Amino acid sequence: MFKSTALARDASPAGSISQKRMSPLQKAWNRDKYLLLMILPVVIWYLIFCYLPMAGLYMSFTDFVPGKGLMGLFQGKFVGLKWFQKFFESPYAFRLVRNTFLMAFYSLIFGFPIPIIFALCITQIRSKPLRQAGQVLTYLPYFISTVVVCGMINNFLSPSTGIINQMIEFFGGTPINFLGLPEWFRTIYVVSGSWQTFGFNSIIFVAAIMAIPQDLYEAMRVDGASKRTIIWHLVLPSIKPTVVLLLIMACGNLMSVGFEKVFLLYSPGVYETADVISTYVYRQGIESSNYSYAAAVGLFNSLVTFAIVFLANRTSRKLTDTSVW
Amino acid sequence: MSKPVATTAHKNPMREFIQEDLGDKIFDIIIWIIVFLAIVVCVYPFLYVLSVSISDGAAVNRGDIWLLPVGFDLSALKMVLGYDDLWTSYINTVIYTVMGTVCNVLFSILAAYPLSRRQFFLRKKLNFFLAFTMYFSGGLIPTYMVVTGLGLYNSRLAMVLPVLISAYNVMILRSAFEAIPEELFENANLEGANDFIMMARIAVPLAKPTLAVLSLYYAVARYNDFFSALLYLGKTNLQPLTLFLRKVLLSSSPEILQSAGGMLAADAAAQSTLQIQYVCIVLAVIPIMCVCPFVQKYLVKGTMLGAVKG
């Protein structure tokens, strides 16, 4: 229905003459003014809620005094690297970096292969309804709120009433106060994280496996290949690009640990292994009002994260020709 | 090695199964075991929570429940439903979820459509302008200062404005818009349609599957939002369900439960705290369980950023 009048607008000589006289910028404005109008509120939002806080990082180099409104961010007395120095001289710096890195690292090496293995298995199931049911049931936990997940962890691991400890007692063991012991915190964090995300993360691999042409399977089967051979020589090589790319992207998260789960599960008794940069920033900044100091620690974390993501992205571009940028 | 033959399978798969050689049989069995275990691991905690929440209180206190409910008693549910705080927070959550999701989706479209137009002269610059925020941010404290500096502390807008746009979701939507054949836009343009009309009549209808998934992501994120509420909402009457749940679930002392319930203190003491906690979990999880299965068929589209296209 658009084609019917395709001729009509070509025949507007006035338009084409005036277009010749216009500068490129004017032309662009004429063509794109509605696009600009659309994206204007978005740009304003980004300026206020993303770029203004970035500029506000200036506060980590000053003695910030709260209560002066937005401009207060830029009015504190300049103190240079005082807060960074304070952080790196404190005993917390090493502990926080270690905990943040280790939790992210264990989550990666433990959490990354599981979705792939699960995807390999569930795609072997030929009944479509069964396969889909399996997928829905396993990705549901991903959408459950962290508060609920932590509430369940807290209850299940409770030394007196928790089902895990009831099972341990049932088999003759002694109950363990999991959440009260520093040596258990990372395990709890990593296992519960993998539990929550493996189904969702497998979706992308399932899609990649299902995209393999059916006749390739048939051809291998006719040749008498066993199922293991098919997986090893057809499925795995086919999904390799997806795996590599997602692995590199996951590496970008090596210095970012979600605030919520740690915050909801930890207690002062397990800070030694549980405290991460984001929770420390929250305690220092929001709870103790050491705003400048907390902002400096946050800036340090942002910079390290940025560097890692940048490296991951460059590696990805070199190895796979795909990058997020 | 020949043991695994004794499995329960349906007729057709069974015949297939018998015809397979031993290696494939073992392989099949291992696969079924893994899938079965994965499903059990994901479903069991929820079934257990549900069972506890509707079981007989005495049985719960004895620790008799392993999978299925023992006895049937809805008194914990009744009591939780009697908490005013629960209702206040539930209504707040509904407000934040609806208001937030509508604004999120609207602004994502407004951001993604211009960025998907190939001839847009600011396309590259604005793309970088958005994408940069995915990799670097001012962090918690400056953001907190900006939001509170704008007077949003203890305001319902604090649950919507600071999380209005997710750059990642905009990128997903942008790829979906880019996948629409360019001729459609060209033809509409020749007909005299401006970009607003093309966005509403062409881009949005053709990207419906992706929009469905984005709406789900946003809605779930708003429904589950804990962090914004923790930072910006001090008043109880503004707090969403997540903060109420934190009070009930993660402070093991029943006093808080009682103070949350106000005058119901005496009842609460009699009732098993555990059961009340589990009832709250059930109430919080039900909406999610109802929505998620329906978007399954779209989910793949929404999880694939440019990543898997390549």
Boltz contact constraints between the chains, C-beta under 6 A:
constraints:
  - contact:
      token1: [A, 2]
      token2: [B, 187]
      max_distance: 6.0
  - contact:
      token1: [A, 2]
      token2: [B, 188]
      max_distance: 6.0
  - contact:
      token1: [A, 2]
      token2: [B, 191]
      max_distance: 6.0
  - contact:
      token1: [A, 6]
      token2: [B, 190]
      max_distance: 6.0
  - contact:
      token1: [A, 9]
      token2: [B, 190]
      max_distance: 6.0
  - contact:
      token1: [A, 28]
      token2: [B, 121]
      max_distance: 6.0
  - contact:
      token1: [A, 32]
      token2: [B, 120]
      max_distance: 6.0
  - contact:
      token1: [A, 32]
      token2: [B, 121]
      max_distance: 6.0
  - contact:
      token1: [A, 34]
      token2: [B, 194]
      max_distance: 6.0
  - contact:
      token1: [A, 34]
      token2: [B, 195]
      max_distance: 6.0
  - contact:
      token1: [A, 34]
      token2: [B, 196]
      max_distance: 6.0
  - contact:
      token1: [A, 35]
      token2: [B, 114]
      max_distance: 6.0
  - contact:
      token1: [A, 35]
      token2: [B, 117]
      max_distance: 6.0
  - contact:
      token1: [A, 35]
      token2: [B, 120]
      max_distance: 6.0
  - contact:
      token1: [A, 35]
      token2: [B, 195]
      max_distance: 6.0
  - contact:
      token1: [A, 38]
      token2: [B, 110]
      max_distance: 6.0
  - contact:
      token1: [A, 38]
      token2: [B, 114]
      max_distance: 6.0
  - contact:
      token1: [A, 39]
      token2: [B, 114]
      max_distance: 6.0
  - contact:
      token1: [A, 42]
      token2: [B, 110]
      max_distance: 6.0
  - contact:
      token1: [A, 42]
      token2: [B, 111]
      max_distance: 6.0
  - contact:
      token1: [A, 45]
      token2: [B, 164]
      max_distance: 6.0
  - contact:
      token1: [A, 49]
      token2: [B, 162]
      max_distance: 6.0
  - contact:
      token1: [A, 50]
      token2: [B, 133]
      max_distance: 6.0
  - contact:
      token1: [A, 52]
      token2: [B, 146]
      max_distance: 6.0
  - contact:
      token1: [A, 53]
      token2: [B, 138]
      max_distance: 6.0
  - contact:
      token1: [A, 53]
      token2: [B, 142]
      max_distance: 6.0
  - contact:
      token1: [A, 53]
      token2: [B, 143]
      max_distance: 6.0
  - contact:
      token1: [A, 53]
      token2: [B, 146]
      max_distance: 6.0
  - contact:
      token1: [A, 54]
      token2: [B, 138]
      max_distance: 6.0
  - contact:
      token1: [A, 56]
      token2: [B, 138]
      max_distance: 6.0
  - contact:
      token1: [A, 56]
      token2: [B, 142]
      max_distance: 6.0
  - contact:
      token1: [A, 56]
      token2: [B, 145]
      max_distance: 6.0
  - contact:
      token1: [A, 57]
      token2: [B, 138]
      max_distance: 6.0
  - contact:
      token1: [A, 57]
      token2: [B, 142]
      max_distance: 6.0
  - contact:
      token1: [A, 69]
      token2: [B, 149]
      max_distance: 6.0
  - contact:
      token1: [A, 70]
      token2: [B, 149]
      max_distance: 6.0
  - contact:
      token1: [A, 73]
      token2: [B, 145]
      max_distance: 6.0
  - contact:
      token1: [A, 118]
      token2: [B, 38]
      max_distance: 6.0
  - contact:
      token1: [A, 121]
      token2: [B, 31]
      max_distance: 6.0
  - contact:
      token1: [A, 121]
      token2: [B, 34]
      max_distance: 6.0
  - contact:
      token1: [A, 121]
      token2: [B, 35]
      max_distance: 6.0
  - contact:
      token1: [A, 122]
      token2: [B, 35]
      max_distance: 6.0
  - contact:
      token1: [A, 124]
      token2: [B, 31]
      max_distance: 6.0
  - contact:
      token1: [A, 134]
      token2: [B, 35]
      max_distance: 6.0
  - contact:
      token1: [A, 134]
      token2: [B, 39]
      max_distance: 6.0
  - contact:
      token1: [A, 136]
      token2: [B, 293]
      max_distance: 6.0
  - contact:
      token1: [A, 136]
      token2: [B, 296]
      max_distance: 6.0
  - contact:
      token1: [A, 137]
      token2: [B, 39]
      max_distance: 6.0
  - contact:
      token1: [A, 137]
      token2: [B, 42]
      max_distance: 6.0
  - contact:
      token1: [A, 137]
      token2: [B, 43]
      max_distance: 6.0
  - contact:
      token1: [A, 138]
      token2: [B, 38]
      max_distance: 6.0
  - contact:
      token1: [A, 138]
      token2: [B, 42]
      max_distance: 6.0
  - contact:
      token1: [A, 140]
      token2: [B, 292]
      max_distance: 6.0
  - contact:
      token1: [A, 141]
      token2: [B, 42]
      max_distance: 6.0
  - contact:
      token1: [A, 143]
      token2: [B, 220]
      max_distance: 6.0
  - contact:
      token1: [A, 143]
      token2: [B, 288]
      max_distance: 6.0
  - contact:
      token1: [A, 143]
      token2: [B, 292]
      max_distance: 6.0
  - contact:
      token1: [A, 144]
      token2: [B, 285]
      max_distance: 6.0
  - contact:
      token1: [A, 145]
      token2: [B, 224]
      max_distance: 6.0
  - contact:
      token1: [A, 145]
      token2: [B, 242]
      max_distance: 6.0
  - contact:
      token1: [A, 147]
      token2: [B, 226]
      max_distance: 6.0
  - contact:
      token1: [A, 147]
      token2: [B, 242]
      max_distance: 6.0
  - contact:
      token1: [A, 147]
      token2: [B, 245]
      max_distance: 6.0
  - contact:
      token1: [A, 147]
      token2: [B, 246]
      max_distance: 6.0
  - contact:
      token1: [A, 148]
      token2: [B, 281]
      max_distance: 6.0
  - contact:
      token1: [A, 148]
      token2: [B, 284]
      max_distance: 6.0
  - contact:
      token1: [A, 151]
      token2: [B, 249]
      max_distance: 6.0
  - contact:
      token1: [A, 152]
      token2: [B, 45]
      max_distance: 6.0
  - contact:
      token1: [A, 154]
      token2: [B, 250]
      max_distance: 6.0
  - contact:
      token1: [A, 161]
      token2: [B, 274]
      max_distance: 6.0
  - contact:
      token1: [A, 166]
      token2: [B, 63]
      max_distance: 6.0
  - contact:
      token1: [A, 203]
      token2: [B, 299]
      max_distance: 6.0
  - contact:
      token1: [A, 203]
      token2: [B, 303]
      max_distance: 6.0
  - contact:
      token1: [A, 204]
      token2: [B, 303]
      max_distance: 6.0
  - contact:
      token1: [A, 207]
      token2: [B, 300]
      max_distance: 6.0
  - contact:
      token1: [A, 226]
      token2: [B, 23]
      max_distance: 6.0
  - contact:
      token1: [A, 226]
      token2: [B, 24]
      max_distance: 6.0
  - contact:
      token1: [A, 227]
      token2: [B, 24]
      max_distance: 6.0
  - contact:
      token1: [A, 227]
      token2: [B, 27]
      max_distance: 6.0
  - contact:
      token1: [A, 228]
      token2: [B, 27]
      max_distance: 6.0
  - contact:
      token1: [A, 242]
      token2: [B, 308]
      max_distance: 6.0
  - contact:
      token1: [A, 245]
      token2: [B, 307]
      max_distance: 6.0
  - contact:
      token1: [A, 260]
      token2: [B, 226]
      max_distance: 6.0
  - contact:
      token1: [A, 264]
      token2: [B, 250]
      max_distance: 6.0
  - contact:
      token1: [A, 281]
      token2: [B, 140]
      max_distance: 6.0
  - contact:
      token1: [A, 285]
      token2: [B, 141]
      max_distance: 6.0
  - contact:
      token1: [A, 291]
      token2: [B, 141]
      max_distance: 6.0
  - contact:
      token1: [A, 294]
      token2: [B, 141]
      max_distance: 6.0
  - contact:
      token1: [A, 295]
      token2: [B, 141]
      max_distance: 6.0
  - contact:
      token1: [A, 295]
      token2: [B, 142]
      max_distance: 6.0
  - contact:
      token1: [A, 298]
      token2: [B, 139]
      max_distance: 6.0
  - contact:
      token1: [A, 298]
      token2: [B, 140]
      max_distance: 6.0
  - contact:
      token1: [A, 298]
      token2: [B, 141]
      max_distance: 6.0
  - contact:
      token1: [A, 302]
      token2: [B, 136]
      max_distance: 6.0
  - contact:
      token1: [A, 302]
      token2: [B, 139]
      max_distance: 6.0
  - contact:
      token1: [A, 306]
      token2: [B, 135]
      max_distance: 6.0
  - contact:
      token1: [A, 306]
      token2: [B, 136]
      max_distance: 6.0
  - contact:
      token1: [A, 309]
      token2: [B, 135]
      max_distance: 6.0
  - contact:
      token1: [A, 322]
      token2: [B, 310]
      max_distance: 6.0
